[in-house]
Every structure is written in structure tokens, then in C-alpha cells.
Amino acid sequence: MPILAHYCLSLGIITIASISVVLSAESGTEQPGSLSPTQFQDLLADHCYKCHGDGETKGDLDLVALESEDSPGLYPALMEDLVAVLSDGEMPPKKSKPLPDPDRIRLITYLKKELDRSLGEIAFEPTPIGRMTRFQYNNAVKDLLGLQRDIFWMPERLMRRRSDYFKPASGKMPASVRVQNRPLGKDHDGERPEGFRGVAAYPQDRRAEHGFDNRADHLTLSPLLMEQFLQLSYSIVDSKDLNARECRTWDTIFASPPEEQGEVVPIIRDRLHTLLLRAFRRPIPRETLDRYTDFAARELKNGAGFTETMKALVSATIASPEFLYLYNVEDQDHNRDANNGREPIDAFELASRLSFFFWISIPDERLLNLAATGELSDPDILSQEIERMLIDPRSSRFCDIFPAQWLQLDRLVSSIPDPKKHPYFYFSAYRSSMHMMMEPLLLFETLYIEDRSVIELLNPAFTWNSPHLESIYNREQKRKRGSVQTVTFKRRPLTDPRWGGVITNAAVMTMTSNPDRSLPITRGAWINGVIFNDPPEPPPADIPPLPAANEEALSKMTIREEFAEHRVREDCAGCHEKIDPVGFALENYGPTGEWRAQYENGREIDSSGELYNRHKFSNPVEFKETLLKERHRFIRGFAAHLLSFALGRELGPADSPALNTITKRALAGEDSLRTIMKMIAMSEPFSYKNTQPKGTEKTP
């Protein structure tokens, strides 16, 4: 994305779905006439050039570059930003010459037309080769070998299910579930060690900023990490836990065949063909199969046993780049320079995209067979397979990783509220965060299993609480100590609109606070990034600190008053006008999510504000109601998160038409979680790739 104004053009592509709503709301029954290119330039010169032209380039943006008739379509990301800030009244700034509503609507209409003209032709963002994440690797090895449990401990899975409730085919969650959040530093659940003996994981993959840990451009493979993969593959096959009891494929991979079957090398070749096809996710070249078979023959000739030889072959397989890397193969039948960054993926790539999206693992035999026959590319067959995958128990892995990373709940692990002010947060040397993070995760799982509307993520009629968590919310209730092992959570109706959903819960409020105070700026940035998929730009490094106030003056201020200077100064105001309203809307929630009407100094809390320059609210309940009025933003932002996760790449303007279509359908009623996931998997970006090297987008 080009470098845009730090202080102005920050709303991003998520608002494009709202353009029809904005036009209708602002224009009444008739829309003003369309603009000519000359009229477009005249309006820019009259209202924008003072800051972004005629020698001024605030935010490194010079709109004079849009002078030619064809130039707007050359800058689709910029066009999206311009539409967004015009739609929400962010531009021109309030201190500048007003832009009459008819002219604003004509500008938006013109820019939208230019976008529609260009977005169907521009390239998708490059899809680089990336290796498996640690979570993907574990699942892939488990599925390949039919293992009964994980091969190593994975703290990135924040919740462990201790009751067998994840059954999406049933469409119903039970009234209570038993779950566990692993205490820090523990690699067992009190029953048995997690992972195979002697097997240690490679380092945890870092999440991309405002993204997920499966971004291909972040998943490199250094020589040191390659060595770790080799050692890992050895340790897996050498573990005492790789045996007939733990491995469902023992008889078809590792066990010696009966003597009456004759020569063993042909048997090994047959087993290898099945193993390598599944591991490498595409047809196996004859020379590859010959190489593995010849190795097996030499091992047997040198005195190795059958099972020992097969273990060596499996070790080589799961350490191979063909297994580790999620390849985006360039189609040799297409001219890369002629496909304009829009190359269709083949059926085997489609099978892998589906399985790594829904199951976070390799495709099963059925998917690969359909890919081999070409049937998977048939829309009807594809639709049926997506439905099958969505209700398969392996989809629990999607719920293991996506919601925790989307909501950034790993930040809760490092939250340490002041024990003097919040003693109830701590029990038996552990923290209430172990209970808090279960609430939004169980809400997400309920929506998945019961295939409910994604709007319920914001405003559900129910929640999940443990006795300890319930006592945190209800100050009048006697404090109940929590368990450090398995905890029972019960589904309860929500009767108080202040609570519930993925925003107003103790987990999010705690992780967006410091030890002794809430952080409205952090909360506002979290909502913009997570809920609307519109993260604010990092603050410029050259902004000087705010003038220091004396301690006595600070003790009498509210947090809003302390940060008032940010909204006054030009170098801060642009971003804070967007962040502050949603952050201060949640000020009634204290540093651990408890409700409060006053600060410690006795000052009343002001949680009023205005969202997108048209929705005023006075408290958190009204703020949540306002979010529902802007549901198109949430749905589009959520769909964009899903698409980015599914593709393992950053999104770009070429993805906008698909996201617009998904948003439109969701607003028309197709808004259940699994339905939106299915639309993602059947969208154009999901079936295309760009194998060209990442270039530099034009920036005016």
C-alpha cells in the first residue's frame, strides 16, 4: 500500500461497501450529476491542493499527480482511501474550506466509477512461497501419520477442550463445557505430557503486524531453522511414542508386510506413492519416487529392518521442502508477464488452500482424488466439499487459531494488573486471564458450531462464564476462586447490555490496560484494527512529547483531559479523531473489565463520542448500538481478516470486489460464520495467485 497521509487518509479499504449507504444518506432521492475529469481536477484543486498539491505534500501525498484522464485508475489503493475519507467527512479537515455535500457526493461517485473500472484488471498481491507454521506442521504430521495426539506442545493454542463438544455437524453447543487454559510454563495437563517424548518444537512463529502468523512473506527458512527441521524429523520417528498404539497408519506405513506378499521393495514403493502424494499434495514425479525407493533398497541391503527403513523414509519426507513449503507453482502453460498478476491456481493448489484454511493441515485423500480427476474445480463439487470440510471435526483447528490471533488474545498473557488494586485477579499464584480468554473463544466456537450470524460477535444474547469469571463481573457476588486446571464454563443468557461480545469482555479490557489504568488509545487502536480491519498508522517518530503536567494537576484530571492536547495539535489530531471516540467509549470498564462510574479521584467518567462524524453516543451501550448501525464495516472488515488468513498474504485493492460482494450478500441475510467462510473459499482471490515478484506500486 502506498505511503498515505499519517494524519488524514487512514480509513483504508473497509468502507467501500458503505458507499451506496453514504450516497443514499447524503443525497436524498436524487444524486447530483457525474463529474467530468476536468471537473474532478477542479474540485481537487479547490479543496485539496492546499495540503496535497501546489508544492505541499502532507502525508507524502501529492494529488496533482492525478491530472490526466487515465491517472485515477493507476492508483486504486489511493482511490479507496480517498473514497473512505470523503465518505466519512474526514476530508477536507474541519478547519479547511467546506466541501458542499453535492460536490462530495459527485467526487465519491466519480472515484467509485474509476475504482470499478480498474479493480477488475489489476494484479492480486504477490503470493510468495512460505513454509508451514508450527501449528500447521504439527497438524500435517498428525494427519499424515494418523497420530492420536500432538507431536509437541503448542502454547499458541490458548484453549484446550476437555469435553467432547466440538461437533459442528450437530449444529448445537451443549449448555456447559469443560475447557482449560494452560498455565504459563506448563507442558502437561495433569493427565499426561503433551507431545511425543523426545520431540521439541521449533520456535513459535511471530504474527505479522495487524495480521496472522501464517503470512507467507514472514515465514522464511534460515539455515539454522532448516537444521532444526531436520533434527525435528529425526526425533519424531525415533520417539518411543511412535508406535502401533499411537499411530493409526502403523500397519500401512511402518509394519513389516507378511512374508507371503513376497519382495518388499515393490511394497515399499506402493506405500511411498501413497505417503508422498499425501505429504507433497500433488502428483509425484517418477524420478522422485525412484529416488526414495532406491534409498530404501540400499538401506535394506545394508541390513536395516523394514520398520527402521520406513521411519527413515518418513523422516526424509517430513523434512523435505516439498512438505514444508506451501508452494504456489507457476503454470508453465501461461505467460507470467501476460497474466497481469492473475494466474488461476490448479486443482491441487485449490485442495491445499481449502485444507490449510479450514483444517490448518494437508488435504485428505478425498480432496486429492477430486483434484486428480479435475472434479474439485467444478463449482457444485467444490461447494459440496466445502460443506463437508466445515462440519468435519478437524475444523476445530480453525477455531483453535483464527479467533485467538484475530482478537490478539495472546496480549492477555502479559497483562499484570496491580495486585494491590486488583487482588481478586490473582489466585493460587495464577491469574484470572486464564478464565477471561475463554469467554470470547467459546463465543466464537458457538457461532461456528451453530452457524450463527457474525453480528452476534458484537451483540450476542448469551455468553460463557465460569463461577470465578462471573464473580469478577458481579461485584456484589461473593468472590469465587478459580481452578488452575480444567474449568467448567456454562452458557448463560445476557440480561445486561453492558456485557457480552468480543469487545466488552474482561479479556479485551484487561489486555488493553496497563497495571493500574485503562488505556483508551490502546483500546481505540484495537477496535479500529480488529473490529474494522483498519489499524491506525504508527505514530511518527518525530512527534515531541506532550508538555509535562505536575503530579497534583494530573491527579485531578480525567484520562480524556490528559489526552486533550493530542486532539488539538495538528501532528496528532488526524489519527486521534479516529481512535479516541471508540477508545473513550469504553472508559466505564476498568483495567480488569470491571464496571465503574468514576475514576479513583472521584471524577465522573465521560464515555460519550461520535462515530464516523454521524453517530453520537453517550455511553458504552449506545456505542454498541452504534456499531450495529455500521455493521457493514464490521462484516467487511471481518471478511477481510478471514480472506487474509485463508490466503496467507496481505490484501490489496484487487481483493475489494470479492469483499464487496461478500459484504452485500451478508447484509442481505447470508451472514452466518460458516456461510461467510464458504463465500471466501469460493471467491475469485481464493482461486487465483500472483507469482510475480512484489513490485513497487505507483504512488502520486
C-alpha positions in Angstrom: 0.0 0.0 0.0 1.4 3.4 -0.8 2.5 5.8 1.9 -0.5 8.0 2.6 -1.2 10.8 5.0 -0.4 9.7 8.5 -2.9 12.2 9.8 -5.6 12.1 7.1 -6.0 9.1 4.8 -6.1 6.3 7.3 -9.5 4.7 6.9 -8.4 2.1 4.4 -10.5 -0.1 2.1 -13.0 -1.3 4.5 -15.5 1.5 3.9 -16.0 0.8 0.2 -19.0 -1.4 1.0 -20.7 1.5 2.6 -20.6 3.9 -0.4 -24.2 3.2 -1.5 -25.4 3.8 2.0 -23.4 7.0 2.3 -24.6 8.3 -1.1 -28.2 7.5 -0.2 -28.0 9.1 3.2 -26.3 12.3 2.0 -28.0 12.8 -1.3 -31.7 12.2 -0.6 -33.7 10.9 -3.5 -31.6 12.3 -6.2 -27.8 12.1 -6.7 -26.0 15.1 -8.3 -24.8 14.8 -11.8 -21.5 13.0 -12.6 -18.2 14.7 -12.9 -16.0 15.1 -16.0 -12.2 14.5 -15.5 -11.8 18.3 -15.7 -14.4 19.0 -13.1 -12.8 16.3 -10.9 -9.5 18.1 -11.1 -11.1 21.5 -10.4 -12.7 20.2 -7.2 -9.3 18.7 -6.1 -7.6 22.0 -6.8 -10.2 24.0 -4.9 -10.4 21.8 -1.8 -7.3 19.5 -1.6 -4.2 21.2 -3.3 -3.6 23.5 -0.3 -2.4 20.5 1.7 -1.8 17.9 -1.1 -0.6 19.9 -4.1 0.9 23.1 -5.3 4.2 22.2 -3.5 2.5 20.9 -0.3 2.6 17.1 0.2 1.3 16.4 3.7 1.5 12.8 4.4 3.7 12.3 1.4 0.6 12.8 -0.8 0.6 14.9 -4.0 -2.8 14.9 -5.7 -1.6 17.0 -8.6 -0.3 13.7 -10.0 -3.9 12.8 -10.8 -4.1 15.3 -13.6 -4.5 13.1 -16.6 -7.8 11.4 -17.6 -6.4 7.9 -17.0 -4.4 8.6 -13.9 -7.0 7.8 -11.2 -7.3 4.2 -12.2 -3.5 3.8 -11.9 -3.7 4.4 -8.1 -6.5 2.1 -6.8 -5.3 2.0 -3.2 -5.3 5.8 -3.2 -8.7 5.9 -4.7 -10.1 3.7 -2.0 -8.6 5.9 0.7 -10.0 9.0 -0.9 -13.5 7.5 -1.1 -13.2 6.4 2.5 -12.2 9.8 4.0 -14.7 11.7 1.8 -17.5 9.3 2.8 -16.8 9.8 6.5 -16.3 13.5 6.3 -12.7 13.3 7.4 -11.5 15.3 4.4 -11.3 18.2 3.9 -10.4 18.9 7.6 -12.9 20.8 9.6 -10.6 23.9 9.6 -10.4 23.9 5.8 -12.8 25.3 3.2 -16.1 23.3 3.5 -16.9 20.8 0.7 -20.6 21.1 -0.2 -22.5 17.8 0.1 -23.4 17.7 -3.6 -19.8 18.1 -4.6 -18.7 15.5 -2.0 -21.2 13.0 -3.5 -20.1 13.8 -7.0 -16.4 13.2 -6.0 -17.3 9.9 -4.4 -19.3 8.8 -7.4 -16.5 9.7 -9.8 -13.9 7.9 -7.7 -16.1 4.8 -7.3 -16.6 4.7 -11.0 -12.8 4.8 -11.6 -12.3 2.1 -9.0 -14.8 -0.2 -10.7 -13.1 0.4 -14.0 -9.6 -0.6 -12.6 -10.1 -3.2 -9.9 -11.1 -6.0 -12.2 -7.9 -5.7 -14.1 -5.1 -5.0 -11.6 -2.9 -7.7 -10.1 -3.6 -9.5 -6.9 -0.9 -9.1 -4.2 2.0 -11.5 -4.8 1.6 -14.9 -3.2 5.1 -15.9 -2.1 6.3 -19.3 -1.2 6.1 -19.8 2.5 6.8 -22.6 4.9 4.3 -24.2 7.3 3.8 -22.5 10.7 4.5 -24.6 13.8 0.7 -25.2 14.2 0.3 -26.3 10.6 3.4 -28.6 10.8 2.0 -30.3 13.9 -1.4 -30.9 12.3 0.1 -32.0 9.0 2.4 -34.7 10.6 -0.6 -35.9 12.8 -2.8 -36.3 9.7 -0.1 -37.8 7.5 0.8 -40.5 10.1 -2.6 -40.8 11.7 -1.3 -39.9 15.2 -3.6 -39.8 18.2 -2.1 -36.7 19.7 0.1 -33.7 19.1 3.8 -34.2 18.4 4.9 -31.2 20.6 3.5 -28.6 23.0 1.9 -25.6 21.3 1.2 -22.7 23.7 -0.3 -20.7 20.7 -3.4 -22.8 21.2 -4.9 -20.8 24.1 -7.8 -23.1 24.9 -7.8 -26.9 25.3 -11.1 -28.8 25.2 -11.6 -31.3 28.0 -15.1 -32.4 26.9 -16.0 -33.7 23.5 -18.4 -31.0 22.5 -16.9 -29.7 19.1 -19.4 -31.3 16.8 -20.4 -28.8 14.0 -22.4 -31.5 12.2 -24.8 -31.5 15.2 -25.3 -27.7 14.9 -25.6 -27.4 18.7 -23.3 -26.5 21.6 -24.0 -28.1 25.0 -25.1 -26.0 27.9 -21.8 -26.4 29.6 -18.3 -27.4 28.5 -15.0 -28.3 30.2 -12.0 -26.4 29.0 -8.5 -25.5 30.0 -6.1 -22.7 29.5 -2.6 -23.9 30.1 -0.7 -22.1 33.0 2.4 -20.5 31.7 5.4 -22.8 31.6 3.4 -26.0 32.0 3.8 -28.6 29.2 1.2 -31.1 30.6 -2.4 -31.1 31.6 -2.1 -33.1 34.8 -3.0 -36.3 32.9 -0.1 -37.0 30.5 2.6 -35.0 28.8 1.6 -33.1 25.7 3.6 -34.2 22.7 5.8 -37.1 21.9 8.7 -37.9 24.2 12.0 -36.5 23.0 10.3 -34.2 20.4 10.8 -30.4 20.9 9.2 -27.8 18.7 11.0 -25.1 16.7 10.5 -21.5 17.8 6.9 -20.1 17.8 6.1 -18.2 14.7 5.6 -14.5 15.1 2.4 -12.8 13.9 2.6 -10.2 11.3 1.7 -6.7 12.5 -2.1 -6.5 12.5 -2.1 -9.9 11.0 -1.7 -13.7 11.5 1.3 -16.0 11.9 0.7 -17.7 8.6 1.8 -14.7 6.4 4.0 -16.3 3.8 6.3 -13.4 3.5 7.2 -13.7 7.2 7.8 -17.5 7.1 11.3 -17.8 5.9 13.6 -20.7 6.4 17.1 -19.9 7.6 19.9 -22.5 7.6 19.6 -22.7 11.3 15.9 -23.4 11.2 16.4 -25.9 8.4 18.8 -27.8 10.7 16.1 -27.7 13.4 13.6 -29.2 10.9 16.0 -32.0 10.2 16.5 -32.7 13.9 12.8 -32.5 14.5 12.1 -35.1 11.8 14.6 -37.4 13.3 13.2 -37.0 16.8 9.6 -37.7 15.7 10.4 -41.1 14.1 12.8 -42.0 16.9 10.3 -41.2 19.7 9.1 -44.1 21.7 5.6 -42.7 21.3 5.6 -43.5 17.6 4.2 -47.0 17.9 1.2 -49.1 16.8 -0.9 -47.8 19.7 -0.4 -44.1 18.9 -0.3 -44.3 15.1 -3.4 -45.4 13.1 -1.3 -45.8 9.9 1.2 -48.2 11.6 0.1 -51.2 9.6 0.0 -49.4 6.2 3.3 -47.5 6.6 5.7 -48.9 9.3 4.7 -52.5 9.9 6.5 -55.3 8.1 4.4 -57.0 5.4 3.6 -60.7 5.7 6.2 -62.9 4.1 3.8 -64.4 1.6 3.5 -61.0 -0.1 6.9 -61.5 -1.5 9.6 -58.9 -2.4 9.4 -55.9 -0.1 10.8 -53.2 -2.3 7.7 -53.1 -4.6 5.6 -53.0 -1.4 7.7 -50.0 -0.1 7.3 -48.3 -3.5 3.5 -48.6 -3.3 3.5 -47.3 0.3 5.7 -44.5 -0.7 3.5 -43.4 -3.5 0.5 -43.0 -1.1 2.7 -41.3 1.5 4.4 -38.9 -0.8 1.2 -37.9 -2.7 -0.4 -37.0 0.6 2.7 -35.3 2.0 3.6 -33.3 -1.1 -0.1 -32.6 -2.0 0.3 -33.2 -5.8 1.3 -36.0 -8.2 4.7 -37.5 -7.5 7.2 -37.4 -10.4 8.6 -40.8 -11.3 12.2 -39.7 -10.6 11.2 -38.6 -7.0 9.5 -41.9 -6.3 12.6 -43.7 -7.8 14.9 -41.8 -5.5 13.1 -42.6 -2.4 12.7 -46.3 -3.4 16.4 -46.6 -4.3 17.3 -45.3 -0.8 15.0 -47.9 0.8 16.6 -50.7 -1.3 20.1 -49.6 -0.2 19.0 -49.5 3.5 17.6 -53.0 3.4 20.6 -54.3 1.5 22.9 -52.8 4.3 20.9 -54.7 7.0 18.3 -52.2 8.1 15.0 -53.6 9.2 11.7 -52.8 7.4 10.3 -50.6 10.1 13.6 -48.8 10.6 13.8 -48.2 6.8 10.2 -46.8 6.7 11.0 -44.5 9.6 14.0 -43.1 7.7 11.8 -42.5 4.7 9.1 -40.8 6.8 11.8 -38.6 8.4 13.1 -37.6 4.9 9.6 -36.9 3.8 8.6 -34.5 6.6 11.9 -32.7 6.4 11.6 -32.2 2.6 11.0 -28.7 1.2 8.1 -30.3 -0.8 6.4 -31.0 2.6 7.5 -27.9 4.5 6.7 -25.3 1.8 3.2 -24.3 0.7 4.2 -23.9 -3.0 2.4 -21.5 -5.4 3.6 -23.2 -8.6 3.9 -21.1 -11.7 1.8 -22.5 -14.5 4.2 -23.2 -17.4 1.3 -23.0 -19.9 0.7 -19.4 -19.0 2.9 -16.4 -19.8 3.7 -14.9 -16.4 4.2 -11.4 -18.0 0.8 -11.7 -19.8 -1.4 -12.8 -16.9 -1.3 -9.4 -15.2 -0.8 -11.0 -11.8 -3.9 -13.1 -12.1 -2.9 -16.7 -12.6 -5.5 -19.4 -11.8 -4.4 -22.0 -9.3 -4.5 -25.6 -10.3 -6.8 -28.2 -8.6 -4.1 -29.5 -6.2 -3.3 -26.0 -5.1 -7.0 -25.5 -4.5 -7.1 -28.6 -2.4 -4.3 -27.3 -0.3 -5.8 -23.8 0.1 -9.0 -25.4 1.3 -7.4 -27.7 3.8 -5.0 -25.2 5.2 -7.9 -22.7 5.6 -10.4 -25.0 7.2 -8.3 -27.7 8.8 -4.9 -25.9 9.1 -3.4 -29.1 7.7 -2.8 -31.1 4.5 -5.7 -32.3 2.3 -7.2 -35.7 2.9 -7.3 -38.4 0.2 -10.8 -37.4 -1.0 -9.7 -33.9 -1.8 -6.6 -35.1 -3.6 -8.6 -37.7 -5.6 -11.1 -35.0 -6.7 -8.2 -32.8 -7.6 -6.6 -35.6 -9.7 -9.8 -36.1 -11.7 -10.4 -32.4 -12.1 -13.8 -32.6 -10.3 -12.7 -30.3 -7.5 -12.8 -27.3 -9.9 -16.5 -27.9 -10.6 -18.4 -25.3 -8.6 -21.1 -27.8 -7.5 -18.5 -30.3 -6.3 -16.4 -27.6 -4.7 -19.5 -26.4 -2.8 -20.2 -29.9 -1.5 -16.6 -30.3 -0.4 -16.6 -27.0 1.5 -19.7 -28.0 3.3 -18.1 -31.4 4.2 -15.0 -29.7 5.5 -16.8 -27.1 7.5 -18.6 -29.8 9.6 -15.6 -32.1 9.9 -14.2 -32.3 13.4 -10.8 -31.2 12.0 -12.3 -27.7 11.6 -11.8 -27.3 15.4 -8.2 -26.4 14.4 -9.5 -23.3 12.7 -11.3 -22.3 15.9 -8.1 -23.1 17.8 -6.0 -20.5 16.0 -8.0 -17.9 14.0 -10.1 -16.2 16.7 -7.2 -16.0 19.2 -5.0 -14.4 16.6 -7.8 -12.2 15.2 -8.6 -10.9 18.6 -4.9 -10.7 19.6 -5.7 -12.6 22.8 -2.0 -13.5 23.2 -1.6 -10.0 24.6 -3.6 -11.1 27.7 -0.8 -13.4 28.7 1.5 -10.5 29.6 -1.2 -8.4 31.4 -0.3 -7.9 35.0 -2.9 -5.7 36.8 -1.7 -4.1 40.0 -2.2 -6.7 42.7 -2.9 -4.1 45.4 -5.7 -2.5 43.4 -7.0 -5.8 41.8 -6.3 -8.6 44.3 -9.2 -10.7 43.0 -7.4 -11.0 39.7 -4.8 -13.4 41.3 -5.5 -16.8 42.8 -3.1 -19.6 43.8 -0.2 -17.8 42.1 -2.2 -17.7 38.8 -4.2 -15.0 37.0 -7.8 -14.6 36.1 -6.7 -14.2 32.5 -6.8 -18.0 32.3 -10.6 -17.7 32.7 -11.1 -14.4 30.8 -9.8 -15.5 27.5 -12.2 -18.5 27.4 -15.2 -16.2 27.1 -14.6 -14.8 23.6 -13.2 -18.0 22.3 -16.2 -20.0 23.4 -18.5 -17.4 21.9 -16.7 -17.8 18.6 -16.9 -21.6 18.7 -20.6 -21.3 19.4 -21.2 -19.2 16.4 -19.1 -21.7 14.3 -20.8 -24.9 15.6 -24.3 -23.4 15.5 -23.5 -21.4 12.3 -24.9 -18.2 13.7 -24.7 -14.7 12.4 -21.3 -13.0 12.8 -23.1 -9.9 14.1 -23.5 -11.9 17.3 -19.8 -11.4 17.8 -20.7 -7.8 18.6 -24.1 -8.2 20.2 -24.9 -11.8 21.4 -27.9 -12.8 23.5 -25.7 -15.1 25.6 -22.2 -15.5 27.0 -20.0 -18.2 28.6 -18.9 -17.8 32.2 -17.1 -19.8 34.9 -18.1 -19.2 38.5 -14.8 -17.2 39.0 -15.3 -15.0 35.9 -19.0 -14.4 36.8 -17.9 -13.1 40.3 -15.5 -10.7 38.6 -18.3 -9.1 36.6 -20.7 -9.1 39.6 -19.0 -7.2 42.4 -21.9 -7.9 44.8 -21.4 -11.6 44.4 -19.0 -13.4 46.7 -15.6 -13.9 45.1 -15.0 -17.4 43.9 -11.5 -18.8 43.5 -10.8 -20.3 40.1 -9.3 -23.6 39.2 -5.8 -23.8 37.6 -6.7 -26.9 35.7 -9.9 -27.8 33.9 -12.7 -25.4 34.3 -16.5 -25.7 33.6 -18.0 -22.9 31.6 -21.7 -22.5 31.3 -23.7 -20.8 28.7 -25.8 -18.0 30.2 -28.3 -15.5 28.7 -27.1 -11.9 28.7 -29.5 -9.6 30.6 -27.2 -6.6 30.9 -26.3 -4.9 27.6 -23.1 -3.6 29.0 -21.5 -7.0 28.7 -21.0 -9.7 26.1 -19.5 -9.9 22.7 -15.9 -9.8 21.6 -15.4 -6.1 22.6 -17.0 -5.6 26.0 -15.5 -8.5 27.9 -12.9 -8.8 30.6 -10.2 -10.3 28.4 -10.1 -7.4 25.9 -10.5 -4.7 28.6 -7.6 -6.2 30.6 -5.2 -6.6 27.7 -5.8 -3.0 26.6 -4.9 -1.6 30.0 -1.6 -1.2 31.9 -1.3 -2.4 35.5 -3.1 0.5 37.1 -5.2 2.3 34.5 -7.2 1.7 31.4 -5.6 2.8 28.0 -8.3 4.4 25.8 -5.9 5.0 23.0 -4.8 1.3 23.0 -8.5 0.3 23.1 -9.3 2.6 20.2 -6.5 1.3 18.1 -7.5 -2.3 18.9 -11.1 -1.7 17.8 -10.0 0.0 14.6 -7.6 -2.8 13.8 -9.5 -5.8 14.9 -13.2 -4.9 14.5 -12.9 -2.7 11.4 -9.7 -4.1 10.0 -8.4 -0.5 9.8 -5.4 -0.3 12.0 -4.0 3.2 12.6 -0.6 4.2 11.2 2.2 4.0 13.7 2.8 7.4 15.3 5.5 9.4 13.6 8.9 9.2 15.3 9.5 12.9 15.3 6.4 13.9 17.4 7.6 15.7 20.5 6.2 14.6 23.9 3.2 16.3 25.4 4.0 19.1 27.8 4.5 17.6 31.3 1.9 18.4 33.9 2.7 18.4 37.6 1.6 15.4 39.6 -1.1 17.3 41.6 -2.7 18.6 38.4 -2.7 15.1 36.8 -4.3 13.6 39.9 -7.3 15.8 39.4 -7.7 15.1 35.7 -9.7 12.5 33.8 -7.8 10.5 31.2 -9.7 12.3 28.5 -8.4 15.6 29.8 -4.9 14.3 29.9 -5.0 13.4 26.2 -6.9 16.6 25.1 -3.6 18.0 23.8 -3.4 15.2 21.2 -6.6 16.3 19.6 -5.5 20.0 19.5 -2.1 19.5 17.9 -2.1 19.2 14.1 0.5 16.4 14.2 -1.7 14.2 16.4 -5.3 15.3 15.7 -5.9 13.3 12.4 -5.3 9.9 14.0 -6.8 10.7 17.4 -10.0 11.9 15.9 -10.5 8.4 14.7 -9.0 6.5 17.7 -10.3 8.5 20.6 -14.1 8.2 20.2 -14.0 4.4 20.2 -11.4 4.2 22.9 -13.1 6.6 25.4 -16.4 4.9 24.7 -15.1 2.0 26.8 -13.8 4.1 29.7 -16.5 2.7 32.1 -14.6 -0.6 32.0 -11.7 -0.6 34.4 -8.3 -2.2 33.9 -9.7 -5.7 34.5 -13.0 -5.1 32.8 -15.0 -4.2 36.0 -17.7 -1.6 35.6 -17.1 1.8 37.1 -18.8 5.2 37.0 -16.0 7.3 38.4 -12.2 7.4 38.4 -10.3 6.9 41.6 -10.1 10.7 42.0 -13.9 10.9 42.1 -14.3 12.5 38.6 -17.2 11.2 36.6 -16.3 9.2 33.5 -17.3 10.7 30.2 -17.7 7.9 27.6 -19.6 10.0 25.0 -18.5 10.5 21.5 -19.3 10.5 17.8 -18.5 7.7 15.3 -17.7 8.5 11.7 -18.9 12.0 12.0 -22.6 11.0 12.1 -23.4 8.7 15.1 -23.4 10.3 18.5 -23.5 8.2 21.7 -23.3 8.9 25.4 -22.3 5.6 27.0 -21.0 2.1 26.1 -24.4 0.6 25.5 -25.3 3.3 22.9 -21.8 2.8 21.4 -22.5 -0.8 20.9 -25.8 0.1 19.3 -23.9 2.5 17.0 -21.6 -0.3 15.9 -24.7 -2.3 14.8 -25.7 0.7 12.6 -22.3 0.4 11.0 -22.5 -3.4 10.6 -21.4 -3.2 7.0 -17.9 -2.0 8.2 -17.6 -4.9 10.7 -18.8 -7.5 8.2 -16.4 -6.3 5.5 -13.5 -6.0 8.0 -14.2 -9.5 9.4 -14.4 -10.9 5.9 -11.1 -9.2 5.0 -9.4 -10.8 8.1 -10.7 -14.2 7.0 -9.5 -13.8 3.4 -6.1 -12.7 4.5 -5.8 -15.7 6.9 -7.1 -18.0 4.1 -4.5 -16.8 1.6 -1.6 -16.2 4.0 -0.9 -12.8 2.4 -1.6 -9.1 2.8 -4.7 -8.0 0.9 -4.7 -5.3 -1.8 -7.2 -3.3 -3.9 -7.8 -6.3 -6.3 -9.4 -8.2 -3.5 -12.0 -5.4 -2.9 -14.7 -6.6 -5.5 -14.8 -10.0 -3.8 -15.1 -8.4 -0.3 -17.8 -6.0 -1.6 -19.8 -9.0 -2.9 -19.4 -10.9 0.3 -20.5 -7.9 2.3 -23.5 -7.3 0.2 -24.7 -10.9 0.5 -24.1 -10.9 4.2 -26.1 -7.7 4.7 -28.9 -9.4 2.7 -29.0 -12.2 5.2 -26.2 -14.6 4.3 -24.2 -13.6 7.4 -23.6 -16.8 9.3 -20.0 -17.6 10.1 -19.7 -20.7 8.0 -21.6 -19.2 5.1 -19.1 -16.3 5.0 -16.2 -18.7 5.2 -17.7 -20.6 2.3 -18.0 -17.4 0.3 -14.3 -16.7 1.0 -13.3 -20.2 -0.3 -15.4 -19.7 -3.5 -14.2 -16.1 -4.2 -12.0 -15.1 -7.1 -9.0 -14.2 -4.9 -9.1 -17.7 -3.4 -8.8 -19.3 -6.8 -6.1 -17.0 -8.2 -2.5 -16.2 -7.4 0.2 -13.8 -8.4 3.6 -15.5 -8.8 5.3 -12.3 -10.0 7.9 -10.7 -7.7 6.5 -8.0 -5.5 6.9 -4.7 -7.2 6.5 -1.1 -6.1 3.0 0.3 -6.5 2.7 3.7 -8.1 2.3 6.5 -5.6 1.4 10.0 -6.5 
